[in-house]
Amino acid sequence: MNPSEINLEDQESNLQYQLLTIPKHAVVQINNIGDGYTQGDINVDGIVNVNDIVAVVNMILAGEYNLFADLNVDEIVNVNDIVAIINIILD
């Protein structure tokens, strides 16, 4: 492991989730985001629903970027990601 690599499994923590802040234009390889994550579950409550849509709307209004909210992986959180969540809910 080189100095810029982080293995969260090596980190001692009683927390269920760990927040890792990464600069927007950094090159990142994520090998495993865990078995418990469901695409579209932005608030990580185990259910994809309107609360996830509200979370993305709040991110857009605040000008925030969240890797998990960027469902179409275009490096922008916008209405296209909201539509993707709606499609997940409807499926």
C-alpha positions as CSV (number, residue, x, y, z in Angstrom):
1,M,0.0,0.0,0.0
2,N,1.5,3.4,-1.0
3,P,1.0,6.5,1.3
4,S,-2.0,7.8,-0.7
5,E,-4.0,4.6,-0.3
6,I,-6.4,4.1,2.6
7,N,-7.8,0.8,3.6
8,L,-10.9,1.5,5.8
9,E,-10.9,-2.1,7.0
10,D,-7.6,-1.2,8.9
11,Q,-9.3,1.7,10.7
12,E,-10.5,1.0,14.2
13,S,-14.0,2.5,14.6
14,N,-17.3,1.7,16.2
15,L,-19.1,3.7,13.5
16,Q,-21.2,1.9,10.9
17,Y,-20.1,4.3,8.2
18,Q,-17.0,6.3,7.6
19,L,-17.0,9.6,5.7
20,L,-14.0,10.2,3.5
21,T,-13.6,13.7,1.9
22,I,-11.9,13.6,-1.5
23,P,-11.1,16.7,-3.6
24,K,-13.4,17.0,-6.6
25,H,-10.8,16.4,-9.3
26,A,-8.9,13.7,-7.5
27,V,-8.4,10.3,-9.2
28,V,-10.0,7.7,-7.0
29,Q,-10.3,4.0,-7.4
30,I,-13.0,2.5,-5.1
31,N,-12.6,-1.3,-4.9
32,N,-15.5,-2.0,-2.6
33,I,-18.1,0.3,-1.1
34,G,-19.6,-2.5,1.0
35,D,-22.3,-5.0,0.7
36,G,-24.9,-2.8,2.4
37,Y,-25.0,0.1,-0.1
38,T,-27.9,0.3,-2.6
39,Q,-27.6,2.6,-5.6
40,G,-29.8,5.6,-5.1
41,D,-29.9,5.2,-1.3
42,I,-28.3,8.6,-0.7
43,N,-29.1,8.9,3.0
44,V,-28.0,5.3,3.5
45,D,-31.1,4.2,5.4
46,G,-31.4,1.0,3.4
47,I,-34.4,2.2,1.4
48,V,-34.5,4.2,-1.9
49,N,-37.4,6.6,-1.5
50,V,-38.5,10.2,-1.6
51,N,-36.1,11.0,1.2
52,D,-33.2,10.3,-1.1
53,I,-34.7,12.6,-3.7
54,V,-35.0,15.4,-1.0
55,A,-31.4,14.8,0.0
56,V,-30.2,15.2,-3.6
57,V,-32.3,18.4,-4.1
58,N,-30.7,19.8,-0.9
59,M,-27.3,19.0,-2.2
60,I,-28.1,20.7,-5.5
61,L,-29.4,23.8,-3.7
62,A,-26.3,23.9,-1.5
63,G,-23.9,23.4,-4.4
64,E,-22.5,20.2,-2.8
65,Y,-21.1,17.2,-4.6
66,N,-21.6,13.7,-3.3
67,L,-20.2,10.6,-5.1
68,F,-23.2,8.5,-4.2
69,A,-25.6,11.2,-5.4
70,D,-23.9,11.3,-8.8
71,L,-25.8,8.3,-10.2
72,N,-24.9,8.9,-13.9
73,V,-21.2,9.6,-12.9
74,D,-20.9,12.8,-14.9
75,E,-19.2,14.6,-11.9
76,I,-22.3,16.9,-11.5
77,V,-25.2,16.3,-9.1
78,N,-28.2,17.6,-10.9
79,V,-31.8,16.8,-12.0
80,N,-30.5,13.9,-14.1
81,D,-29.5,12.2,-10.9
82,I,-32.9,12.9,-9.4
83,V,-34.5,11.3,-12.5
84,A,-32.2,8.2,-12.0
85,I,-33.4,7.9,-8.4
86,I,-37.1,8.2,-9.5
87,N,-36.5,5.4,-12.1
88,I,-35.0,3.2,-9.4
89,I,-38.0,3.8,-7.2
90,L,-40.4,3.0,-10.0
91,D,-38.6,-0.2,-11.0
